């Protein structure tokens, strides 16, 4: 919730990826949404 609030206050928009989303779909979502910041559980998930 705090991450969503921070993104909103910075003028951004939240894009979510679920645990069931495939790696290919994750890559597409991140590219298509022009993602600039990622909140991830750990470095492996961020990669």
C-alpha distance matrix in Angstrom:
0.0 3.8 5.4 5.1 6.2 8.7 10.0 10.6 12.3 14.3 15.6 14.3 13.1 10.8 13.1 12.3 14.9 15.5 17.5 20.4 20.6 23.8 24.2 26.2 23.6 20.9 23.4 24.1 20.6 20.0 23.4 23.3 20.1 21.4 18.4 18.5 15.6 14.3 11.7 13.7 14.4 17.8 20.5 22.1 19.1 18.8 22.5
3.8 0.0 3.8 5.4 5.0 6.1 8.6 9.8 10.4 12.2 14.3 13.5 13.4 11.7 14.4 14.3 16.8 17.9 19.7 22.9 22.8 25.6 25.5 27.5 25.2 22.1 24.2 25.2 21.8 20.5 23.8 24.0 20.6 21.3 18.1 17.4 14.3 13.6 11.0 13.6 14.5 17.3 19.8 22.0 19.4 18.5 22.3
5.4 3.8 0.0 3.8 5.4 5.1 6.2 8.6 9.9 10.6 12.5 11.0 10.8 8.9 11.4 11.6 14.1 15.7 17.7 20.8 20.2 22.8 22.4 24.2 22.1 18.9 20.6 21.7 18.4 16.9 20.1 20.5 17.2 17.6 14.3 13.8 10.6 9.9 7.7 10.8 12.5 15.2 17.2 19.3 16.7 15.3 19.0
5.1 5.4 3.8 0.0 3.8 5.5 5.2 6.1 8.6 9.9 10.8 9.1 8.2 6.4 9.6 10.2 13.4 15.2 17.8 20.5 19.7 22.7 22.6 24.1 21.4 18.6 20.6 21.0 17.3 16.4 19.5 19.3 15.7 16.8 14.0 14.2 11.7 11.4 10.0 13.0 15.0 18.0 19.9 21.6 18.6 17.3 20.8
6.2 5.0 5.4 3.8 0.0 3.8 5.5 5.1 6.1 8.6 9.9 9.7 9.8 9.4 12.9 13.9 17.2 19.0 21.5 24.3 23.5 26.4 26.3 27.7 25.1 22.3 24.0 24.3 20.7 19.6 22.4 22.1 18.4 19.1 16.5 16.1 13.8 14.2 12.8 16.0 17.8 20.6 22.5 24.6 21.8 20.3 23.9
8.7 6.1 5.1 5.5 3.8 0.0 3.8 5.4 5.1 6.2 8.7 8.6 9.9 9.9 13.3 14.7 17.7 19.9 22.2 25.1 24.1 26.6 25.9 27.3 25.0 21.9 23.1 23.8 20.4 18.7 21.3 21.4 17.7 17.7 14.9 13.7 11.3 12.3 11.3 14.9 17.0 19.3 20.7 23.2 20.7 18.8 22.2
10.0 8.6 6.2 5.2 5.5 3.8 0.0 3.8 5.5 5.1 6.5 5.1 6.3 6.8 10.2 12.3 15.5 18.1 20.8 23.4 21.8 24.2 23.6 24.5 22.1 19.2 20.2 20.5 17.1 15.5 17.9 17.8 14.0 14.1 11.6 10.9 9.1 10.5 10.5 14.2 17.0 19.2 20.2 22.3 19.6 17.5 20.6
10.6 9.8 8.6 6.1 5.1 5.4 3.8 0.0 3.8 5.4 5.2 5.3 6.2 7.7 11.5 13.8 17.4 19.8 22.9 25.1 23.7 26.4 26.0 26.7 24.0 21.5 22.7 22.4 18.9 17.8 19.9 19.2 15.4 15.9 14.1 13.8 12.6 14.0 14.0 17.6 20.1 22.6 23.8 25.8 22.9 20.9 24.1
12.3 10.4 9.9 8.6 6.1 5.1 5.5 3.8 0.0 3.8 5.4 7.4 9.6 11.3 15.0 17.3 20.7 23.2 25.9 28.5 27.0 29.6 29.0 29.8 27.3 24.6 25.5 25.5 22.1 20.5 22.5 22.0 18.2 18.2 16.3 15.2 13.9 15.8 15.7 19.4 21.9 24.0 25.1 27.5 25.0 22.8 25.9
14.3 12.2 10.6 9.9 8.6 6.2 5.1 5.4 3.8 0.0 3.8 5.6 8.9 11.0 14.4 17.0 20.2 23.1 25.7 28.2 26.4 28.6 27.6 28.2 26.0 23.1 23.5 23.6 20.5 18.5 20.1 19.9 16.2 15.5 13.7 12.1 11.4 14.0 14.6 18.4 21.3 23.0 23.6 26.0 23.7 21.1 23.9
15.6 14.3 12.5 10.8 9.9 8.7 6.5 5.2 5.4 3.8 0.0 3.8 7.0 10.1 13.3 16.4 19.8 22.8 25.9 28.0 25.9 28.1 27.3 27.5 25.0 22.6 22.9 22.4 19.2 17.7 19.0 18.2 14.5 14.2 13.2 12.4 12.6 15.2 16.3 20.0 23.1 25.0 25.5 27.5 24.9 22.3 25.0
14.3 13.5 11.0 9.1 9.7 8.6 5.1 5.3 7.4 5.6 3.8 0.0 3.8 6.8 9.7 13.0 16.2 19.4 22.4 24.4 22.2 24.3 23.6 23.7 21.2 18.8 19.2 18.8 15.5 14.0 15.6 14.8 11.0 11.0 9.8 9.7 9.8 12.1 13.4 17.0 20.3 22.2 22.6 24.4 21.6 19.1 21.7
13.1 13.4 10.8 8.2 9.8 9.9 6.3 6.2 9.6 8.9 7.0 3.8 0.0 3.8 6.6 9.9 13.3 16.4 19.7 21.4 19.3 21.7 21.4 21.5 18.7 16.5 17.5 16.7 13.2 12.5 14.4 13.2 9.4 10.7 9.5 10.7 10.6 11.8 13.0 16.1 19.3 21.6 22.3 23.6 20.4 18.4 21.1
10.8 11.7 8.9 6.4 9.4 9.9 6.8 7.7 11.3 11.0 10.1 6.8 3.8 0.0 3.8 6.4 10.0 12.8 16.1 18.0 16.2 18.8 18.7 19.3 16.4 14.1 15.7 15.3 11.6 11.2 13.9 13.1 9.6 11.4 9.3 10.9 9.9 9.9 10.4 13.2 16.1 18.7 19.8 20.8 17.4 15.9 18.8
13.1 14.4 11.4 9.6 12.9 13.3 10.2 11.5 15.0 14.4 13.3 9.7 6.6 3.8 0.0 3.8 6.9 10.1 13.5 14.9 12.7 15.2 15.3 15.7 12.7 10.6 12.4 11.9 8.1 8.4 11.3 10.5 7.6 10.1 8.3 11.0 10.4 9.6 10.6 12.5 15.4 17.9 18.8 19.1 15.6 14.4 16.8
12.3 14.3 11.6 10.2 13.9 14.7 12.3 13.8 17.3 17.0 16.4 13.0 9.9 6.4 3.8 0.0 3.8 6.5 10.0 11.6 9.9 12.9 13.5 14.6 11.6 9.4 12.2 12.3 8.8 9.5 13.0 12.6 10.5 13.0 10.9 13.4 12.1 10.0 10.0 11.0 13.2 16.1 17.4 17.4 13.6 13.3 15.9
14.9 16.8 14.1 13.4 17.2 17.7 15.5 17.4 20.7 20.2 19.8 16.2 13.3 10.0 6.9 3.8 0.0 3.8 6.8 8.3 6.4 9.3 10.1 11.6 8.8 6.6 10.1 10.7 8.0 9.1 12.6 12.8 11.6 14.0 11.9 14.6 13.3 10.6 10.6 10.2 12.1 14.6 15.8 15.0 11.3 11.6 13.7
15.5 17.9 15.7 15.2 19.0 19.9 18.1 19.8 23.2 23.1 22.8 19.4 16.4 12.8 10.1 6.5 3.8 0.0 3.8 5.3 5.3 8.9 10.7 12.7 10.2 8.8 12.6 13.4 11.2 12.6 16.0 16.2 15.3 17.8 15.7 18.2 16.5 13.5 12.7 11.5 12.2 15.0 16.8 15.5 11.8 13.3 15.3
17.5 19.7 17.7 17.8 21.5 22.2 20.8 22.9 25.9 25.7 25.9 22.4 19.7 16.1 13.5 10.0 6.8 3.8 0.0 3.8 5.5 8.2 9.9 12.8 11.3 9.9 13.5 15.1 13.6 14.6 18.0 18.7 18.2 20.3 17.9 20.1 18.3 14.8 13.6 11.4 11.2 13.5 15.4 13.5 10.2 12.7 14.4
20.4 22.9 20.8 20.5 24.3 25.1 23.4 25.1 28.5 28.2 28.0 24.4 21.4 18.0 14.9 11.6 8.3 5.3 3.8 0.0 3.8 6.4 9.4 11.6 10.0 10.0 13.6 14.6 13.6 15.4 18.3 18.7 18.8 21.3 19.5 22.2 20.8 17.5 16.9 14.8 14.9 16.9 18.4 16.1 13.0 15.4 16.5
20.6 22.8 20.2 19.7 23.5 24.1 21.8 23.7 27.0 26.4 25.9 22.2 19.3 16.2 12.7 9.9 6.4 5.3 5.5 3.8 0.0 3.8 6.6 8.3 6.2 6.4 10.0 10.7 10.0 12.0 14.7 15.0 15.4 17.9 16.5 19.4 18.5 15.6 15.8 14.1 15.1 16.9 17.7 15.5 12.3 13.9 14.7
23.8 25.6 22.8 22.7 26.4 26.6 24.2 26.4 29.6 28.6 28.1 24.3 21.7 18.8 15.2 12.9 9.3 8.9 8.2 6.4 3.8 0.0 3.8 5.4 5.2 6.2 8.7 9.9 10.5 12.3 14.3 15.2 16.4 18.4 17.3 20.1 19.6 16.8 17.5 15.5 16.5 17.4 17.6 14.9 12.3 13.9 13.7
24.2 25.5 22.4 22.6 26.3 25.9 23.6 26.0 29.0 27.6 27.3 23.6 21.4 18.7 15.3 13.5 10.1 10.7 9.9 9.4 6.6 3.8 0.0 3.8 5.5 5.0 6.2 8.7 9.9 10.6 12.3 14.1 15.4 16.7 15.5 18.0 17.7 15.0 16.1 14.1 15.5 15.7 15.1 12.4 10.3 11.4 10.5
26.2 27.5 24.2 24.1 27.7 27.3 24.5 26.7 29.8 28.2 27.5 23.7 21.5 19.3 15.7 14.6 11.6 12.7 12.8 11.6 8.3 5.4 3.8 0.0 3.8 5.4 5.2 6.3 8.7 10.1 10.7 12.1 14.3 15.6 15.3 18.2 18.7 16.6 18.3 16.9 18.7 19.0 18.1 15.7 13.7 14.0 12.8
23.6 25.2 22.1 21.4 25.1 25.0 22.1 24.0 27.3 26.0 25.0 21.2 18.7 16.4 12.7 11.6 8.8 10.2 11.3 10.0 6.2 5.2 5.5 3.8 0.0 3.8 5.4 5.0 6.1 8.6 9.9 10.3 12.0 14.1 13.8 17.1 17.5 15.5 17.1 16.1 18.1 19.2 18.9 16.9 14.1 14.4 14.1
20.9 22.1 18.9 18.6 22.3 21.9 19.2 21.5 24.6 23.1 22.6 18.8 16.5 14.1 10.6 9.4 6.6 8.8 9.9 10.0 6.4 6.2 5.0 5.4 3.8 0.0 3.8 5.4 5.2 6.2 8.6 9.9 10.6 12.3 11.1 14.1 14.1 11.8 13.4 12.5 14.7 15.7 15.4 13.8 10.8 10.7 10.9
23.4 24.2 20.6 20.6 24.0 23.1 20.2 22.7 25.5 23.5 22.9 19.2 17.5 15.7 12.4 12.2 10.1 12.6 13.5 13.6 10.0 8.7 6.2 5.2 5.4 3.8 0.0 3.8 5.6 5.3 6.1 8.5 10.0 10.8 10.3 13.1 13.8 12.3 14.7 14.0 16.7 17.0 15.8 14.3 12.1 11.1 10.4
24.1 25.2 21.7 21.0 24.3 23.8 20.5 22.4 25.5 23.6 22.4 18.8 16.7 15.3 11.9 12.3 10.7 13.4 15.1 14.6 10.7 9.9 8.7 6.3 5.0 5.4 3.8 0.0 3.8 5.5 5.2 5.8 8.3 9.9 10.5 13.9 15.3 14.2 16.8 16.7 19.5 20.3 19.3 18.0 15.5 14.5 14.1
20.6 21.8 18.4 17.3 20.7 20.4 17.1 18.9 22.1 20.5 19.2 15.5 13.2 11.6 8.1 8.8 8.0 11.2 13.6 13.6 10.0 10.5 9.9 8.7 6.1 5.2 5.6 3.8 0.0 3.8 5.5 5.2 5.9 8.4 8.4 12.1 13.0 12.0 14.3 14.7 17.7 19.0 18.7 17.8 14.8 13.7 14.3
20.0 20.5 16.9 16.4 19.6 18.7 15.5 17.8 20.5 18.5 17.7 14.0 12.5 11.2 8.4 9.5 9.1 12.6 14.6 15.4 12.0 12.3 10.6 10.1 8.6 6.2 5.3 5.5 3.8 0.0 3.8 5.6 5.4 6.2 5.3 8.7 9.8 9.1 12.1 12.8 16.2 17.0 16.2 15.9 13.2 11.3 11.9
23.4 23.8 20.1 19.5 22.4 21.3 17.9 19.9 22.5 20.1 19.0 15.6 14.4 13.9 11.3 13.0 12.6 16.0 18.0 18.3 14.7 14.3 12.3 10.7 9.9 8.6 6.1 5.2 5.5 3.8 0.0 3.8 5.6 5.3 6.6 9.7 11.9 12.1 15.4 16.2 19.6 20.1 18.8 18.4 16.2 14.0 13.8
23.3 24.0 20.5 19.3 22.1 21.4 17.8 19.2 22.0 19.9 18.2 14.8 13.2 13.1 10.5 12.6 12.8 16.2 18.7 18.7 15.0 15.2 14.1 12.1 10.3 9.9 8.5 5.8 5.2 5.6 3.8 0.0 3.8 5.5 7.9 11.3 13.7 14.1 17.1 18.3 21.6 22.6 21.8 21.4 18.8 16.9 17.1
20.1 20.6 17.2 15.7 18.4 17.7 14.0 15.4 18.2 16.2 14.5 11.0 9.4 9.6 7.6 10.5 11.6 15.3 18.2 18.8 15.4 16.4 15.4 14.3 12.0 10.6 10.0 8.3 5.9 5.4 5.6 3.8 0.0 3.8 5.4 8.9 11.0 11.7 14.6 16.4 19.9 21.3 20.8 21.0 18.1 16.0 17.0
21.4 21.3 17.6 16.8 19.1 17.7 14.1 15.9 18.2 15.5 14.2 11.0 10.7 11.4 10.1 13.0 14.0 17.8 20.3 21.3 17.9 18.4 16.7 15.6 14.1 12.3 10.8 9.9 8.4 6.2 5.3 5.5 3.8 0.0 3.8 6.4 9.5 11.1 14.6 16.6 20.3 21.0 20.0 20.6 18.2 15.5 16.2
18.4 18.1 14.3 14.0 16.5 14.9 11.6 14.1 16.3 13.7 13.2 9.8 9.5 9.3 8.3 10.9 11.9 15.7 17.9 19.5 16.5 17.3 15.5 15.3 13.8 11.1 10.3 10.5 8.4 5.3 6.6 7.9 5.4 3.8 0.0 3.8 5.9 7.3 10.8 12.9 16.7 17.5 16.7 17.6 15.2 12.3 13.7
18.5 17.4 13.8 14.2 16.1 13.7 10.9 13.8 15.2 12.1 12.4 9.7 10.7 10.9 11.0 13.4 14.6 18.2 20.1 22.2 19.4 20.1 18.0 18.2 17.1 14.1 13.1 13.9 12.1 8.7 9.7 11.3 8.9 6.4 3.8 0.0 3.8 6.9 10.4 12.9 16.7 17.1 16.0 17.7 15.8 12.4 13.9
15.6 14.3 10.6 11.7 13.8 11.3 9.1 12.6 13.9 11.4 12.6 9.8 10.6 9.9 10.4 12.1 13.3 16.5 18.3 20.8 18.5 19.6 17.7 18.7 17.5 14.1 13.8 15.3 13.0 9.8 11.9 13.7 11.0 9.5 5.9 3.8 0.0 3.8 6.8 9.7 13.4 14.0 13.5 15.5 13.6 10.3 12.6
14.3 13.6 9.9 11.4 14.2 12.3 10.5 14.0 15.8 14.0 15.2 12.1 11.8 9.9 9.6 10.0 10.6 13.5 14.8 17.5 15.6 16.8 15.0 16.6 15.5 11.8 12.3 14.2 12.0 9.1 12.1 14.1 11.7 11.1 7.3 6.9 3.8 0.0 3.8 6.1 9.9 10.8 10.7 12.4 10.0 7.2 10.1
11.7 11.0 7.7 10.0 12.8 11.3 10.5 14.0 15.7 14.6 16.3 13.4 13.0 10.4 10.6 10.0 10.6 12.7 13.6 16.9 15.8 17.5 16.1 18.3 17.1 13.4 14.7 16.8 14.3 12.1 15.4 17.1 14.6 14.6 10.8 10.4 6.8 3.8 0.0 3.8 7.0 8.8 10.0 12.0 9.4 7.6 11.3
13.7 13.6 10.8 13.0 16.0 14.9 14.2 17.6 19.4 18.4 20.0 17.0 16.1 13.2 12.5 11.0 10.2 11.5 11.4 14.8 14.1 15.5 14.1 16.9 16.1 12.5 14.0 16.7 14.7 12.8 16.2 18.3 16.4 16.6 12.9 12.9 9.7 6.1 3.8 0.0 3.8 5.5 7.2 8.6 6.0 5.3 9.1
14.4 14.5 12.5 15.0 17.8 17.0 17.0 20.1 21.9 21.3 23.1 20.3 19.3 16.1 15.4 13.2 12.1 12.2 11.2 14.9 15.1 16.5 15.5 18.7 18.1 14.7 16.7 19.5 17.7 16.2 19.6 21.6 19.9 20.3 16.7 16.7 13.4 9.9 7.0 3.8 0.0 3.8 7.2 8.2 6.3 7.5 10.7
17.8 17.3 15.2 18.0 20.6 19.3 19.2 22.6 24.0 23.0 25.0 22.2 21.6 18.7 17.9 16.1 14.6 15.0 13.5 16.9 16.9 17.4 15.7 19.0 19.2 15.7 17.0 20.3 19.0 17.0 20.1 22.6 21.3 21.0 17.5 17.1 14.0 10.8 8.8 5.5 3.8 0.0 3.8 5.5 5.4 6.4 8.8
20.5 19.8 17.2 19.9 22.5 20.7 20.2 23.8 25.1 23.6 25.5 22.6 22.3 19.8 18.8 17.4 15.8 16.8 15.4 18.4 17.7 17.6 15.1 18.1 18.9 15.4 15.8 19.3 18.7 16.2 18.8 21.8 20.8 20.0 16.7 16.0 13.5 10.7 10.0 7.2 7.2 3.8 0.0 3.8 5.5 5.0 6.2
22.1 22.0 19.3 21.6 24.6 23.2 22.3 25.8 27.5 26.0 27.5 24.4 23.6 20.8 19.1 17.4 15.0 15.5 13.5 16.1 15.5 14.9 12.4 15.7 16.9 13.8 14.3 18.0 17.8 15.9 18.4 21.4 21.0 20.6 17.6 17.7 15.5 12.4 12.0 8.6 8.2 5.5 3.8 0.0 3.8 5.4 5.2
19.1 19.4 16.7 18.6 21.8 20.7 19.6 22.9 25.0 23.7 24.9 21.6 20.4 17.4 15.6 13.6 11.3 11.8 10.2 13.0 12.3 12.3 10.3 13.7 14.1 10.8 12.1 15.5 14.8 13.2 16.2 18.8 18.1 18.2 15.2 15.8 13.6 10.0 9.4 6.0 6.3 5.4 5.5 3.8 0.0 3.8 5.4
18.8 18.5 15.3 17.3 20.3 18.8 17.5 20.9 22.8 21.1 22.3 19.1 18.4 15.9 14.4 13.3 11.6 13.3 12.7 15.4 13.9 13.9 11.4 14.0 14.4 10.7 11.1 14.5 13.7 11.3 14.0 16.9 16.0 15.5 12.3 12.4 10.3 7.2 7.6 5.3 7.5 6.4 5.0 5.4 3.8 0.0 3.8
22.5 22.3 19.0 20.8 23.9 22.2 20.6 24.1 25.9 23.9 25.0 21.7 21.1 18.8 16.8 15.9 13.7 15.3 14.4 16.5 14.7 13.7 10.5 12.8 14.1 10.9 10.4 14.1 14.3 11.9 13.8 17.1 17.0 16.2 13.7 13.9 12.6 10.1 11.3 9.1 10.7 8.8 6.2 5.2 5.4 3.8 0.0
